[in-house]
């Protein structure tokens, strides 16, 4: 089994159910965390964090806070946008620009040039 993700790959997103299936043998004292680490290829630290999170949240997993990926991708892949989608797209672009300005980034032109000003 290879360690880590393949070159150019992306991080795996684990659902709460998948996390539980991985840690269930540890919680039931059937296997040790090192045995599960060897079998699954998931780091021992991540498994320990999952167990800690599971116990702290009343024996359940909480959904991840952050959604992965580019939020603008769903709009840029469509040829024609409805009026509502156009407004959502424009709103999202303005929110991103606002966050960049808060962090001190200055975007010029079409957004390909980003200058950091302090």
C-alpha positions in Angstrom: 0.0 0.0 0.0 1.4 3.4 -0.9 1.6 6.2 1.6 -0.1 9.5 1.0 -2.0 10.5 -2.1 -0.7 10.0 -5.6 1.2 12.8 -7.2 -1.3 15.4 -8.4 -4.1 13.8 -6.6 -6.5 15.5 -4.2 -7.2 15.0 -0.5 -10.0 12.4 0.2 -13.2 13.7 1.7 -14.4 11.3 4.4 -18.1 11.2 5.2 -19.2 10.7 8.9 -20.3 7.2 8.0 -16.9 6.3 6.5 -15.1 7.7 9.5 -17.2 5.6 11.8 -16.6 2.4 9.9 -12.9 3.0 10.2 -12.9 3.7 13.9 -15.6 1.2 14.9 -13.2 -1.7 15.5 -11.1 0.5 17.8 -14.2 1.7 19.8 -15.3 -2.0 20.2 -11.8 -3.0 21.4 -11.5 -5.4 18.4 -8.4 -3.9 17.0 -5.7 -1.4 18.0 -5.3 2.0 16.2 -2.0 0.8 14.8 -3.6 -2.2 13.3 -6.3 -0.1 11.7 -3.6 2.3 10.4 -1.8 -0.5 8.7 -5.0 -1.9 7.2 -6.4 1.4 5.9 -3.3 3.5 5.2 -4.8 6.3 7.2 -2.4 8.0 9.6 -2.6 7.2 13.2 -2.9 10.9 14.1 -5.9 11.3 11.8 -7.6 8.2 13.3 -6.9 9.5 16.9 -8.4 12.9 15.9 -11.5 11.2 14.5 -11.9 9.2 17.8 -11.4 12.3 19.9 -13.9 14.3 17.8 -16.4 11.4 17.9 -16.3 11.3 21.7 -16.4 15.1 22.2 -19.5 15.4 20.0 -21.7 12.9 21.8 -20.7 9.8 19.9 -21.4 11.3 16.5 -19.5 13.0 13.8 -20.1 16.6 12.8 -20.0 17.4 9.1 -17.0 19.3 7.8 -17.2 23.1 8.1 -15.7 23.9 4.7 -16.9 22.9 1.3 -14.0 22.0 -1.0 -13.4 23.3 -4.5 -13.9 26.5 -6.4 -17.4 27.9 -5.7 -17.4 29.7 -9.0 -16.8 26.6 -11.1 -20.5 25.6 -11.3 -21.3 28.9 -12.9 -18.3 29.1 -15.3 -19.1 25.7 -16.8 -22.6 26.7 -18.0 -23.0 28.4 -21.3 -26.2 30.3 -20.3 -27.1 31.4 -16.8 -30.6 32.3 -15.6 -31.1 35.7 -14.1 -31.0 34.2 -10.6 -27.7 32.4 -11.4 -26.2 35.6 -12.8 -27.0 37.4 -9.6 -25.6 34.6 -7.4 -22.4 34.6 -9.6 -21.9 38.3 -9.3 -22.6 38.3 -5.6 -20.1 35.5 -5.1 -17.4 37.4 -7.1 -18.0 40.5 -5.0 -17.7 38.5 -1.8 -14.4 37.1 -2.9 -13.2 40.5 -3.9 -14.2 41.9 -0.5 -12.3 39.1 1.3 -9.2 39.8 -0.8 -9.4 43.5 0.0 -9.7 42.7 3.7 -6.5 40.7 3.5 -4.6 43.4 1.6 -4.7 42.0 -1.9 -5.3 44.3 -4.9 -6.6 42.7 -8.0 -6.1 44.4 -11.4 -8.0 43.9 -14.6 -9.6 40.5 -15.1 -8.1 39.1 -11.8 -5.0 37.4 -13.4 -2.7 40.0 -11.7 -2.8 40.0 -7.9 -0.7 42.5 -6.0 -0.1 42.3 -2.2 -0.1 45.7 -0.6 0.7 46.3 3.1 
